[in-house]
Amino acid sequence: MLIIIGRTLNMLKSQIEAQGAAFEETGGFSERLTTRRLEAREKNREASPACPQCGKPMRRRKSAKGEFWGCTAFPDCKGIRPLEQSRH
């Protein structure tokens, strides 16, 4: 019985070490999620038009009158564009 428990403990120890190495290599859940979010933001930035006033990328915004493209440099730049003109 003691031999089985010893082997089980050794197996658990090696699994914990392997998981630690994988965590160091790929990061934890939060790090991977943050990386995915940043990749998605970059992809969306490429699809957004440039601001007609300053040239920075625009972001979809919502107002009481509906959706529009607004400059990401707001409030320094107040450039807007209707969604219909979003094609480059």
C-alpha positions in Angstrom: 0.0 0.0 0.0 2.8 2.4 0.8 4.5 1.7 -2.5 1.3 2.6 -4.4 0.9 5.9 -2.4 4.6 6.7 -3.0 4.1 6.2 -6.8 1.0 8.3 -6.8 2.7 11.1 -5.0 5.6 11.0 -7.5 3.2 11.0 -10.4 1.3 14.0 -8.9 4.6 15.8 -8.3 5.7 15.4 -12.0 2.3 16.6 -13.2 2.5 19.7 -11.0 6.0 20.4 -12.4 4.8 20.0 -16.0 1.9 22.3 -15.4 4.3 24.9 -13.8 6.5 24.7 -16.9 3.5 25.1 -19.2 2.3 28.1 -17.2 5.7 29.7 -17.5 5.8 29.0 -21.2 2.3 30.1 -22.3 1.1 32.1 -19.3 -2.1 31.7 -17.3 -5.7 32.2 -18.4 -5.7 35.9 -17.8 -2.5 36.4 -19.9 -3.9 34.4 -22.8 -7.2 36.2 -22.6 -5.5 39.6 -22.7 -3.4 38.5 -25.7 -6.6 37.5 -27.6 -8.3 40.7 -26.7 -5.4 42.8 -28.0 -5.2 40.7 -31.2 -9.0 41.3 -31.7 -8.6 45.1 -31.2 -5.8 45.2 -33.7 -7.9 43.4 -36.2 -10.8 45.8 -35.7 -8.5 48.8 -36.0 -7.3 47.6 -39.4 -11.0 47.5 -40.5 -11.8 51.0 -39.2 -11.5 54.1 -41.4 -9.0 56.9 -40.7 -10.1 60.1 -39.0 -10.7 62.9 -41.6 -9.2 65.5 -39.2 -6.2 63.8 -37.7 -5.7 60.5 -39.5 -5.9 58.3 -36.4 -8.1 55.1 -36.5 -11.8 55.5 -35.7 -14.0 53.5 -33.5 -17.7 52.6 -33.7 -19.7 54.8 -31.4 -23.4 55.1 -30.4 -25.5 58.1 -29.7 -29.2 58.9 -29.4 -29.2 59.6 -33.2 -27.6 56.2 -34.0 -24.2 54.7 -34.7 -21.3 56.5 -36.3 -17.5 56.4 -36.5 -15.7 58.5 -33.9 -12.0 59.3 -33.6 -10.0 57.3 -31.0 -8.2 60.6 -30.1 -11.5 62.0 -28.6 -11.7 64.5 -26.8 -8.6 66.1 -28.4 -10.0 65.4 -31.8 -13.7 65.4 -32.5 -13.7 63.9 -36.0 -16.7 61.8 -36.9 -17.9 60.0 -39.9 -21.2 58.2 -40.8 -21.1 54.4 -40.9 -21.9 54.5 -44.7 -18.5 56.1 -45.5 -16.5 53.4 -43.6 -15.2 51.8 -46.8 -11.6 52.9 -47.7 
